[in-house]
Amino acid sequence: MPLPSPFHPRTADLCTSLAWKTWAGYFAVEHYGTCHEREYYAIRHAAAMIDVTPLYKIDLRGPDAARLLARVTVRDITKLAVGRCTYLCWCDDDGMLLDDGTVTRLSDEHFRLTAAEPYFHWFETHAAGMEVELRDTSAELASLAVQGPRSREVVAAALAPEFHAELRSLPFFGAMPARIRDFDCVVTRTGYTGDLGYELWCANESALGLWDAVDIAGYAHGLLPAGLSALDVARVEAGFILAGVDYSSARDAAIPSQKNTPFEIGLGWTVELERDAFIGQRALIERKGDPAARRTVGLVLDWTELEHLYEAEGLPPELPSTAWRGGVPVYSKTGRVRQVGRATSGVWSPTLKQNLALGLVEKASAKLGTQLEMEVLVEYQRKRVSATVSKRPFFDPARKRSTPQNGSLV
Amino acid sequence: MKSYDAIIVGGGHNGLVCAAYLAKAGRKVLVLEKRHVVGGAAVSEEIFPGFTYSVCSYVVSLLRPWIIRDLNLVEHGYQTIPLECSFSPYPDGRSLCRWSDADETRREISRFSTRDAEIYGTYGATMARLAAFAKPIIDSPAPNPASLKPRELFEMLKLGKNLRDLPADLLEQELGLMTMSAVDFLDAWFESDQLKAPMACSGIIGTFQGVRSPGTAYVLLHHYMGEIDGAFRSWGFARGGTGGVSNAIASSAQSFGAEIRTSAGVEQMIVERGKCRGVVLQDGEEIRASTVVSGLDPRLTFMRLVGEEYLPTEFVSELKRFRFRGSSGKVNLALDRIPEFACRPGDSAHLRGDIAIAPSIEYLERAYDEAKYGKFSRRPYINVVIPSLVDSTLAPPGKHIMSCFVQYAPYDLEGGADKWPEQREAFGDTVIDTLEEYIPDIREIILHRQVLTPWDLEQEFGLTEGNIFHGELSLEQLAFLRPVSGWAQYKTPIHSLWMCGSGTHPGGGIMGAPGALAASAMLESGAL
């Protein structure tokens, strides 16, 4: 049986569709109402609150906490300032990707890491001889993402008044401790939607207080609770990869070709090679320029072509209403047509009016603007439709990074 | 003096689309807008402090997805959010809400007729199939039936083939659509008045016809052509109001190098030896260009800015017959809180779509009868939306804006159109009186009211006779007949003067197609 998250008393009341799935052993809402669209539009238009408690969390405390993170992950965390978060990944000794997540520096010697999969013991094993205390806080901390163009106003209104000014000036990937009513929480300006957004972290006991405070603050701003279906549409538009969908962890790989370096998965920018030893460093130095490597790419599918394929069958174009996941072959378009990779997730973007996909292809086919073809199934027949390698994020509003200068609400 | 390849007269959404495409093709373009803001009738303005009204046009549907992609409109801030549902309250305390979810809709309709509920889905599917056949028509220029050019012939053949390819069952429906009234067409499908009345309204919006007037059935189809992701709920709100659409297009046009000047009304076109050479602004400034494109309606373009004397007689007489006959007004309200409908109290999803005050077919027909004789309807058809419920940028927290499209408000009021200013507030009162029958507390929560009559639409927005589509969207004024037969391809009898507004094919609504098709016609012809 999956477990209820600490927000369950609220989410269960609201989830009139009874559309639940499991996420890391927890009940998670797919969509609250009959379909996910309203929730998606709340993310892009107003604000949405999403229960992201099932993320794995590790708190690291002590003088060597930064050193441990710098040793296990690909980033030199010692450089991370207090009150800042960063996105990163960690690898095995062969430089093969294990998982990705965020690290927040809450104080000089206190860090919080999030992960998609359990890695507490992986970090603990490498802490031998270091002065650092690790605590698996996965089942102790509730987390609520508040995402969307109005999320700044919503979160500000939920916090105690003395934190409003700081919240409004909180930069992209900034973190701050705050209070809501009578309990403490941490606010980070992070998220998985590629929009303006925050994540709020508090002890399980305060979870319902957190939910209610955000809910009430959000009413005037069109805030809705959103499930994972809506989140999935937003994350593909944002071009974010998902562990276990767009790549498999080296830990789960059955054969070598199922493993990837961070460079292949588009996380090369997080890798800081020139520094003290870290796990996978040597292998990563060797593999950095590997010509046989693959690359994660964004694909924009040719809509007119797809329309014509359906038209030839006498049908209007059909699309899945939610984001899809799976493996679809991707082919070269010029020269001898052969398979050069796969598309792993995709969505019709209601905002961009584009048919999008994320995929993993040979390095030679990964240059921006390269014309490829992706397989589509039209009336039970395998067809191919042109796909252009495009920049990620597909949707990248300025509000995601911008912070109002004068503390005004924008 | 600066010179331009093209001057676009009128910074409405079509003028801006046209400018963006021309600029994208490397042409030097100047857009001239009379008002202080761009957008024409697709405009958002803070009329009352803190409240942003979509002053005229209030929903988007048909903005072509290829235009959104070609012009990178999303990067320039274009965002839409679909309407949840169509809600219709009735005076007897009942109500009907049609949702995107088929089962929910079926349950709602069952309260009035189980027979209608069962067949409603089939109706939608049939209309969608018909719309698919009609869609190529709005995405390509109208062919010229009199031309012998191979391309034109081919286009005509394509249209013919589209019709010929219709399966027999659809062909029958298609013929019905072309000839019948909205009510007659719906009668063949449904029995309950409560369902048919709000559905029939989409056949009359913006026309001076009643739901029982022949030809109105065709406009029902337009409803199913709207394309927000091929979803049933094809109508949406633009973020920031409909002005958001215009601002995104303007920003895109500027990013391609187009210049936009506001508060720059054009007084007349400079025509020399049958050629348009530029424009004279209201302040007397002269601006020259090798091409001038008008985004204004055909009457304003030719009768006001060009002048009859420069035009062929036949063209002028056809133009005079082109019907405008504005029939609608607009009331925008700032509200202190969410309005409560007596038949379905509380704030819930049913308020997040469009709300049709159209309780029965007879009600609609009566509303039309009054208008025929020069009066505004005592109980009009009202299409209400409350966009601030889904877009909180439009009003202060907890407060709302309510947009009411009101029909019929005939331009030719008894005693003349210039009687409108003295009738304006009485017209506004009628709208509030009507709303009060469904929202008992409406008077208490109104903070501000803006009333626009057809006369106001003409004065302020340059819409001749207040017609929101730059000329009625009736069959005899569409495709190769829009605006004048033989001149339906954006060209005009004046050399170097082109048209790109809603008065050209494929017509009105925030579609952008006239602007885009006009630009490509100009570029293809090598005119600039």
Interface residues (C-beta under 8 A of the other chain):
Chain A: G33 T34 C35 E37 R38 Y41 R44 H45 A46 P149 R150 E153 Y219 A220 H221 G222 W303 T304 P316 P317 L319 W348 P350 T351 L352 K353 Q354 F395
Chain B: P65 W66 I68 R69 V74 Q79 I81 P82 E84 W99 S100 D101 E104 A128 R129 A132 I228 D229 G230 A231 R239 A349 L389 V390 D391 S392 T393 P397 G398
